[in-house]
Every structure is written in C-alpha cells, then in structure tokens.
Amino acid sequence: MTRIVLLFVLLSLNYHSHADLIADTCKKSEYPDLCNSTLRSDPRSAKVDATGLARIMLEAALTKASTTFNQAKKLLSKTTEPVLKECLTLCTDNYKLIIEEIPKAIQNVGSDNSEAIHQADLALTDVDTCESIFSEEPNKRKSPLTANNNVVQHLVAIAEDILASLG
Ligand SMILES: *[C@@H]1O[C@H](CO)[C@@H](O)[C@H](O)[C@H]1NC(C)=O
C-alpha cells in the first residue's frame, strides 16, 4: 500500500516537473507565448528534457520554413513584375538554404550545441535578407512574406534561447 502511494507521488512529481520545464523554458525565451503554444501543441514535449524541447522547436521552425518556401515559390510563379520577381527569387534561393540549415542545426542538438546555434544563426540571417530586400530603395514595397518570415525567425530565436541555456 505504502509503495503504491509512493509510486503515485513520484509519478505526479514527474508529471509536474515536465509541466514546469515547459513553463520555465518559455518564461526565459524571447517569445514566451509562441514558445508555450508551440511546445504544448506537440505531445512529445511532455516527455522530453530541455534538449528535446530545443529539437521540437527547430522542427516547428523547419515546418514553417517549408510553408514559407512554398508560399514564395507560388508567388514567384504568378508574378511578372520585374522587381517583385527579383525579390521573390532571392527569397526562394534563401529559403532553399534555410531548409538545409535548420536540419543541420537539428542534427547537432545535444552533440554540438554551439554548432546548432551557428546553423540557426545562418538561417536567421537568410530570413532577414529575404525580408529586407523588399524595403530596398528605390523600389521599396510591402513584403508579402512578412507574417511567415516573422514566425520562422521567432521559432528559430526561441530554439537558440533554449540551446544557449543548455551550455
Ligand atoms: C500555455 O498554453 C496552454 C495551452 O495552449 C495554456 O493553457 C496556458 O495558459 C499557457 N501558459 C502560459 C504561461 O501562457
């Protein structure tokens, strides 16, 4: 009887420590709400350590990057306007790199966290280059990719925050 009670206490402590891990991890990140909603929407988050959370965050970033890559390709196929075409070509080229850099980051999570951060940094720079090309004078225009670019950037930044806390 005592053993069963003890087991129950240990299981519930374990459950609470996982719940707290997500809360603690996200509280310390740059975008706590996006961090929380992203991790809680993936059932694996409840069972992994901080290293696992970093991996899940990068996988979410990769999914969003693929969506954005497809969005850019689709817009490019529909545009004939030369400047916009140039901008979207740069973005599709950059997203081709980003969807290679994020998997490289994922591969290094847990074994070489500073390399994972380095690859994530490359991806952040490439997203930034895509977004800022639209504000270049004299053909400044509204970027059609802002919303998705922002989400990709925020998810990668959160992953970097988690990776940095792992040391
Ligand atoms: C985290 O997300 C869950 C479910 O999406 C929500 O119930 C909870 O209030 C959120 N926590 C914080 C600290 O935002």
The ligand as an SDF file (V2000), in Angstrom:
LIG
                    3D

 14 14  0  0  0  0  0  0  0  0999 V2000
    0.3860   27.7540  -22.3620 C   0  0  0  0  0  0  0  0  0  0  0  0
   -0.5110   27.1550  -23.2890 O   0  0  0  0  0  0  0  0  0  0  0  0
   -1.5550   26.4220  -22.6870 C   0  0  0  0  0  0  0  0  0  0  0  0
   -2.3510   25.6850  -23.7630 C   0  0  0  0  0  0  0  0  0  0  0  0
   -2.1170   26.1720  -25.0360 O   0  0  0  0  0  0  0  0  0  0  0  0
   -2.4270   27.3870  -21.8720 C   0  0  0  0  0  0  0  0  0  0  0  0
   -3.4680   26.6860  -21.2620 O   0  0  0  0  0  0  0  0  0  0  0  0
   -1.5450   28.0640  -20.8180 C   0  0  0  0  0  0  0  0  0  0  0  0
   -2.2910   29.0240  -20.1200 O   0  0  0  0  0  0  0  0  0  0  0  0
   -0.3460   28.7280  -21.4660 C   0  0  0  0  0  0  0  0  0  0  0  0
    0.5570   29.1920  -20.4260 N   0  0  0  0  0  0  0  0  0  0  0  0
    1.1210   30.3890  -20.4710 C   0  0  0  0  0  0  0  0  0  0  0  0
    2.0440   30.7140  -19.3590 C   0  0  0  0  0  0  0  0  0  0  0  0
    0.9010   31.1980  -21.3640 O   0  0  0  0  0  0  0  0  0  0  0  0
  1  2  1  0
  1 10  1  0
  2  3  1  0
  3  4  1  0
  3  6  1  0
  4  5  1  0
  6  7  1  0
  6  8  1  0
  8  9  1  0
  8 10  1  0
 10 11  1  0
 11 12  1  0
 12 13  1  0
 12 14  2  0
M  END
$$$$
